[in-house]
């Protein structure tokens, strides 16, 4: 019996959207905990360096092309992963996108791009993987949300709608699949600097404003997600399902910018 509840040795984790950013951070954390990986991107050629990095940790990494907006692509990728490893124990549903615009400027196509990727894509990837997990009576599904699951921000209407949907979807799937030994949870990062939002961090005044609103007084760092994703992927979270775990430095408490001191 393995007494280390956080050990992922012998398990296979599929992480979508691993060509950059949070997907790679999450994949590294799982690999360091012992998991072999399935890594995906719309263009598998973009995964070469990350595959080598994971293999340098002593773990296996299978790169696959996956477009979460394409139902056939989802089916092919999941089938290829199962054919290669024989199973998928963990799914990290990370692939996503964003369109930052004032609500009045959001187009029909903007809305569809974000919702089809972040919400519809997350559901159908989870569905395809769950078919295999249910047959084995075991699985850990981790949907990646964000602090926008529980808070609204101007300029992020489609994104916030998609992430709020992911939170609700997580609870529904947890109820659906719990009887089959499959847990479903949502990992919701706060403000982390990624390729998607890097331009915002070039504005030092905005960064200072952001940090004032975060009780821990700093944006998230990659390693801040390691423990949370390993927990949700491991035996340690065996009785946790349908939950949203916010890793946000406390910004979801509703903290506001400190008032200037009177002179």
C-alpha beads as a LAMMPS data file, in Angstrom:
LAMMPS data file: protein, C-alpha beads

263 atoms
262 bonds

1 atom types
1 bond types

-500.0 500.0 xlo xhi
-500.0 500.0 ylo yhi
-500.0 500.0 zlo zhi

Masses

1 110.0

Atoms # bond

1 1 1 0.000 0.000 0.000
2 1 1 1.317 3.443 -0.986
3 1 1 1.214 5.665 2.079
4 1 1 2.005 8.831 0.091
5 1 1 -1.437 10.144 -0.839
6 1 1 0.091 12.668 -3.250
7 1 1 2.185 10.174 -5.249
8 1 1 1.029 9.890 -8.883
9 1 1 3.486 7.182 -9.910
10 1 1 1.924 4.770 -12.395
11 1 1 -0.874 7.172 -13.334
12 1 1 -1.474 8.790 -16.731
13 1 1 -2.553 12.431 -16.913
14 1 1 -3.929 14.111 -20.022
15 1 1 -3.402 17.872 -19.975
16 1 1 -4.968 19.905 -22.768
17 1 1 -3.496 23.167 -24.029
18 1 1 0.153 22.524 -23.158
19 1 1 1.950 24.507 -25.845
20 1 1 2.505 27.338 -23.346
21 1 1 1.421 28.984 -20.107
22 1 1 -0.570 27.386 -17.319
23 1 1 -0.952 24.094 -19.167
24 1 1 2.797 23.565 -19.012
25 1 1 2.985 24.581 -15.341
26 1 1 0.273 22.065 -14.476
27 1 1 1.859 19.330 -16.568
28 1 1 5.247 19.818 -14.893
29 1 1 3.696 19.557 -11.438
30 1 1 1.967 16.280 -12.299
31 1 1 5.115 14.842 -13.872
32 1 1 7.208 15.745 -10.833
33 1 1 4.636 13.914 -8.692
34 1 1 5.180 10.815 -10.834
35 1 1 2.573 10.906 -13.591
36 1 1 3.189 10.134 -17.246
37 1 1 1.583 12.695 -19.539
38 1 1 -0.513 13.127 -22.620
39 1 1 0.185 16.677 -23.821
40 1 1 -1.903 18.406 -26.463
41 1 1 -2.068 21.424 -28.718
42 1 1 -3.842 22.245 -31.956
43 1 1 -0.409 21.869 -33.579
44 1 1 1.535 18.937 -32.123
45 1 1 4.794 20.401 -33.494
46 1 1 4.615 23.105 -30.813
47 1 1 4.947 20.421 -28.115
48 1 1 8.413 19.126 -29.018
49 1 1 10.395 21.113 -26.442
50 1 1 7.877 20.473 -23.667
51 1 1 7.902 16.753 -24.438
52 1 1 11.683 16.737 -24.070
53 1 1 11.442 18.621 -20.796
54 1 1 9.000 16.097 -19.325
55 1 1 11.124 13.192 -20.515
56 1 1 14.157 14.790 -18.840
57 1 1 12.235 14.403 -15.554
58 1 1 12.111 10.658 -16.147
59 1 1 8.470 10.607 -17.199
60 1 1 6.852 9.721 -20.509
61 1 1 5.037 12.332 -22.612
62 1 1 2.820 11.618 -25.611
63 1 1 2.235 14.709 -27.796
64 1 1 -1.084 14.803 -29.650
65 1 1 -2.896 17.268 -31.884
66 1 1 -6.183 18.327 -30.296
67 1 1 -8.582 21.100 -31.248
68 1 1 -11.235 21.251 -28.535
69 1 1 -13.605 23.054 -30.936
70 1 1 -13.620 20.002 -33.210
71 1 1 -15.594 16.979 -31.958
72 1 1 -13.768 14.532 -34.242
73 1 1 -10.404 15.875 -33.091
74 1 1 -11.401 15.232 -29.470
75 1 1 -12.412 11.650 -30.223
76 1 1 -9.187 10.953 -32.143
77 1 1 -6.928 12.377 -29.437
78 1 1 -8.583 10.491 -26.589
79 1 1 -8.572 7.251 -28.579
80 1 1 -4.874 7.703 -29.384
81 1 1 -4.033 8.375 -25.727
82 1 1 -5.874 5.269 -24.547
83 1 1 -4.309 3.163 -27.318
84 1 1 -0.829 4.335 -26.305
85 1 1 -1.046 4.055 -22.503
86 1 1 -4.046 1.775 -22.085
87 1 1 -5.791 4.275 -19.810
88 1 1 -6.245 7.882 -18.719
89 1 1 -6.397 8.325 -14.949
90 1 1 -6.365 12.120 -14.766
91 1 1 -7.716 14.816 -17.079
92 1 1 -6.714 18.444 -16.716
93 1 1 -9.142 20.345 -18.931
94 1 1 -6.973 23.400 -19.481
95 1 1 -7.291 24.483 -23.146
96 1 1 -8.867 27.909 -23.357
97 1 1 -8.887 31.341 -24.945
98 1 1 -10.019 34.871 -24.260
99 1 1 -11.217 37.957 -26.133
100 1 1 -10.844 41.197 -24.166
101 1 1 -13.335 43.832 -25.313
102 1 1 -15.925 46.192 -23.838
103 1 1 -19.254 44.361 -23.822
104 1 1 -20.702 46.646 -26.508
105 1 1 -17.888 45.671 -28.888
106 1 1 -18.164 41.880 -28.500
107 1 1 -19.156 40.251 -31.787
108 1 1 -21.174 37.109 -32.433
109 1 1 -17.957 35.362 -33.527
110 1 1 -16.054 36.559 -30.427
111 1 1 -18.706 35.011 -28.202
112 1 1 -18.718 31.707 -30.085
113 1 1 -14.923 31.442 -30.089
114 1 1 -14.650 31.818 -26.321
115 1 1 -17.672 29.744 -25.306
116 1 1 -16.985 26.982 -27.829
117 1 1 -13.405 26.670 -26.585
118 1 1 -13.716 27.168 -22.852
119 1 1 -17.106 25.599 -22.136
120 1 1 -18.303 23.367 -24.952
121 1 1 -14.777 22.059 -25.522
122 1 1 -14.282 21.327 -21.834
123 1 1 -17.513 19.342 -21.705
124 1 1 -16.834 17.171 -24.726
125 1 1 -13.224 16.440 -23.731
126 1 1 -14.452 15.434 -20.269
127 1 1 -17.193 13.297 -21.820
128 1 1 -14.776 11.460 -24.110
129 1 1 -12.292 10.761 -21.313
130 1 1 -15.000 9.844 -18.791
131 1 1 -16.237 7.042 -21.053
132 1 1 -12.918 5.277 -20.387
133 1 1 -12.684 6.257 -16.723
134 1 1 -16.180 4.956 -15.983
135 1 1 -15.309 1.560 -17.380
136 1 1 -12.392 1.352 -14.940
137 1 1 -14.364 2.831 -12.006
138 1 1 -11.674 5.451 -11.422
139 1 1 -10.835 8.943 -12.599
140 1 1 -9.860 12.460 -11.638
141 1 1 -11.172 15.276 -13.847
142 1 1 -9.865 18.759 -13.142
143 1 1 -11.559 21.542 -15.086
144 1 1 -9.536 24.749 -15.181
145 1 1 -11.604 27.799 -14.376
146 1 1 -10.490 31.150 -13.010
147 1 1 -11.426 33.714 -10.418
148 1 1 -14.004 34.834 -12.995
149 1 1 -15.953 31.703 -12.001
150 1 1 -17.093 33.703 -8.972
151 1 1 -16.393 37.368 -9.801
152 1 1 -17.229 39.660 -12.692
153 1 1 -14.733 41.904 -14.481
154 1 1 -15.416 44.560 -17.115
155 1 1 -14.199 43.656 -20.589
156 1 1 -14.468 39.915 -19.945
157 1 1 -18.130 39.133 -20.622
158 1 1 -17.686 36.016 -22.820
159 1 1 -14.760 34.766 -20.749
160 1 1 -16.568 35.238 -17.444
161 1 1 -19.663 33.523 -18.836
162 1 1 -17.560 30.578 -19.984
163 1 1 -15.748 30.212 -16.666
164 1 1 -18.947 30.549 -14.651
165 1 1 -20.318 27.808 -16.880
166 1 1 -17.299 25.622 -16.135
167 1 1 -18.026 25.939 -12.405
168 1 1 -21.644 24.841 -12.908
169 1 1 -20.604 22.121 -15.340
170 1 1 -18.171 20.752 -12.767
171 1 1 -20.919 20.320 -10.191
172 1 1 -23.231 18.599 -12.668
173 1 1 -20.584 16.150 -13.877
174 1 1 -19.533 15.400 -10.301
175 1 1 -23.103 14.333 -9.560
176 1 1 -23.344 12.356 -12.804
177 1 1 -20.113 10.411 -12.495
178 1 1 -19.413 10.114 -8.778
179 1 1 -21.201 6.757 -8.620
180 1 1 -18.612 5.472 -11.102
181 1 1 -15.617 6.476 -8.991
182 1 1 -14.841 9.595 -11.043
183 1 1 -14.340 12.891 -9.222
184 1 1 -14.767 16.215 -11.015
185 1 1 -13.417 19.458 -9.580
186 1 1 -12.597 22.948 -10.806
187 1 1 -9.196 24.543 -10.188
188 1 1 -9.635 28.300 -10.434
189 1 1 -6.451 30.405 -10.628
190 1 1 -6.541 34.094 -9.861
191 1 1 -4.311 36.610 -11.610
192 1 1 -1.292 34.810 -13.068
193 1 1 0.899 36.305 -15.791
194 1 1 0.528 34.225 -18.962
195 1 1 1.016 34.773 -22.691
196 1 1 -2.714 35.498 -22.877
197 1 1 -2.590 38.488 -20.517
198 1 1 1.092 39.500 -20.562
199 1 1 0.336 42.875 -22.142
200 1 1 -1.589 43.921 -19.018
201 1 1 1.463 43.369 -16.829
202 1 1 3.392 45.924 -18.870
203 1 1 1.281 48.604 -17.161
204 1 1 2.961 49.093 -13.784
205 1 1 0.127 51.229 -12.431
206 1 1 -2.325 48.422 -13.181
207 1 1 -0.034 45.862 -11.520
208 1 1 0.144 48.007 -8.371
209 1 1 -3.644 48.391 -8.377
210 1 1 -4.042 44.627 -8.788
211 1 1 -1.659 43.853 -5.947
212 1 1 -3.532 46.233 -3.662
213 1 1 -6.677 44.155 -4.237
214 1 1 -4.945 40.837 -3.513
215 1 1 -4.627 40.130 0.231
216 1 1 -1.265 38.380 -0.358
217 1 1 -0.133 41.483 -2.285
218 1 1 1.250 39.799 -5.398
219 1 1 0.071 38.062 -8.577
220 1 1 0.306 34.284 -8.722
221 1 1 3.545 32.503 -9.553
222 1 1 3.644 29.193 -11.486
223 1 1 4.577 27.138 -8.431
224 1 1 1.515 28.423 -6.577
225 1 1 -0.622 25.955 -8.543
226 1 1 1.561 22.872 -8.018
227 1 1 0.118 21.670 -4.736
228 1 1 -3.485 22.305 -5.766
229 1 1 -3.362 20.376 -9.040
230 1 1 -1.477 17.448 -7.476
231 1 1 -3.993 17.357 -4.616
232 1 1 -6.970 17.227 -6.983
233 1 1 -5.250 14.570 -9.126
234 1 1 -4.268 12.328 -6.222
235 1 1 -5.736 9.975 -3.658
236 1 1 -5.576 12.829 -1.155
237 1 1 -8.728 14.302 -2.733
238 1 1 -10.619 11.024 -3.010
239 1 1 -13.650 12.393 -1.121
240 1 1 -13.603 15.811 -2.803
241 1 1 -15.838 16.317 -5.836
242 1 1 -17.944 19.072 -7.368
243 1 1 -15.783 21.753 -5.755
244 1 1 -14.118 24.914 -7.042
245 1 1 -10.685 25.454 -5.514
246 1 1 -9.641 29.097 -5.855
247 1 1 -5.897 29.712 -5.925
248 1 1 -6.058 33.467 -6.140
249 1 1 -4.129 35.035 -3.270
250 1 1 -7.481 35.935 -1.732
251 1 1 -8.728 38.397 -4.362
252 1 1 -12.107 36.627 -4.407
253 1 1 -12.685 37.857 -0.846
254 1 1 -13.659 41.165 -2.448
255 1 1 -10.683 43.130 -1.130
256 1 1 -10.501 46.684 -2.428
257 1 1 -7.697 49.167 -2.938
258 1 1 -6.535 50.623 0.359
259 1 1 -7.666 54.186 1.077
260 1 1 -4.803 56.699 1.232
261 1 1 -3.858 57.743 4.732
262 1 1 -4.905 61.235 5.802
263 1 1 -2.064 63.639 6.211

Bonds

1 1 1 2
2 1 2 3
3 1 3 4
4 1 4 5
5 1 5 6
6 1 6 7
7 1 7 8
8 1 8 9
9 1 9 10
10 1 10 11
11 1 11 12
12 1 12 13
13 1 13 14
14 1 14 15
15 1 15 16
16 1 16 17
17 1 17 18
18 1 18 19
19 1 19 20
20 1 20 21
21 1 21 22
22 1 22 23
23 1 23 24
24 1 24 25
25 1 25 26
26 1 26 27
27 1 27 28
28 1 28 29
29 1 29 30
30 1 30 31
31 1 31 32
32 1 32 33
33 1 33 34
34 1 34 35
35 1 35 36
36 1 36 37
37 1 37 38
38 1 38 39
39 1 39 40
40 1 40 41
41 1 41 42
42 1 42 43
43 1 43 44
44 1 44 45
45 1 45 46
46 1 46 47
47 1 47 48
48 1 48 49
49 1 49 50
50 1 50 51
51 1 51 52
52 1 52 53
53 1 53 54
54 1 54 55
55 1 55 56
56 1 56 57
57 1 57 58
58 1 58 59
59 1 59 60
60 1 60 61
61 1 61 62
62 1 62 63
63 1 63 64
64 1 64 65
65 1 65 66
66 1 66 67
67 1 67 68
68 1 68 69
69 1 69 70
70 1 70 71
71 1 71 72
72 1 72 73
73 1 73 74
74 1 74 75
75 1 75 76
76 1 76 77
77 1 77 78
78 1 78 79
79 1 79 80
80 1 80 81
81 1 81 82
82 1 82 83
83 1 83 84
84 1 84 85
85 1 85 86
86 1 86 87
87 1 87 88
88 1 88 89
89 1 89 90
90 1 90 91
91 1 91 92
92 1 92 93
93 1 93 94
94 1 94 95
95 1 95 96
96 1 96 97
97 1 97 98
98 1 98 99
99 1 99 100
100 1 100 101
101 1 101 102
102 1 102 103
103 1 103 104
104 1 104 105
105 1 105 106
106 1 106 107
107 1 107 108
108 1 108 109
109 1 109 110
110 1 110 111
111 1 111 112
112 1 112 113
113 1 113 114
114 1 114 115
115 1 115 116
116 1 116 117
117 1 117 118
118 1 118 119
119 1 119 120
120 1 120 121
121 1 121 122
122 1 122 123
123 1 123 124
124 1 124 125
125 1 125 126
126 1 126 127
127 1 127 128
128 1 128 129
129 1 129 130
130 1 130 131
131 1 131 132
132 1 132 133
133 1 133 134
134 1 134 135
135 1 135 136
136 1 136 137
137 1 137 138
138 1 138 139
139 1 139 140
140 1 140 141
141 1 141 142
142 1 142 143
143 1 143 144
144 1 144 145
145 1 145 146
146 1 146 147
147 1 147 148
148 1 148 149
149 1 149 150
150 1 150 151
151 1 151 152
152 1 152 153
153 1 153 154
154 1 154 155
155 1 155 156
156 1 156 157
157 1 157 158
158 1 158 159
159 1 159 160
160 1 160 161
161 1 161 162
162 1 162 163
163 1 163 164
164 1 164 165
165 1 165 166
166 1 166 167
167 1 167 168
168 1 168 169
169 1 169 170
170 1 170 171
171 1 171 172
172 1 172 173
173 1 173 174
174 1 174 175
175 1 175 176
176 1 176 177
177 1 177 178
178 1 178 179
179 1 179 180
180 1 180 181
181 1 181 182
182 1 182 183
183 1 183 184
184 1 184 185
185 1 185 186
186 1 186 187
187 1 187 188
188 1 188 189
189 1 189 190
190 1 190 191
191 1 191 192
192 1 192 193
193 1 193 194
194 1 194 195
195 1 195 196
196 1 196 197
197 1 197 198
198 1 198 199
199 1 199 200
200 1 200 201
201 1 201 202
202 1 202 203
203 1 203 204
204 1 204 205
205 1 205 206
206 1 206 207
207 1 207 208
208 1 208 209
209 1 209 210
210 1 210 211
211 1 211 212
212 1 212 213
213 1 213 214
214 1 214 215
215 1 215 216
216 1 216 217
217 1 217 218
218 1 218 219
219 1 219 220
220 1 220 221
221 1 221 222
222 1 222 223
223 1 223 224
224 1 224 225
225 1 225 226
226 1 226 227
227 1 227 228
228 1 228 229
229 1 229 230
230 1 230 231
231 1 231 232
232 1 232 233
233 1 233 234
234 1 234 235
235 1 235 236
236 1 236 237
237 1 237 238
238 1 238 239
239 1 239 240
240 1 240 241
241 1 241 242
242 1 242 243
243 1 243 244
244 1 244 245
245 1 245 246
246 1 246 247
247 1 247 248
248 1 248 249
249 1 249 250
250 1 250 251
251 1 251 252
252 1 252 253
253 1 253 254
254 1 254 255
255 1 255 256
256 1 256 257
257 1 257 258
258 1 258 259
259 1 259 260
260 1 260 261
261 1 261 262
262 1 262 263
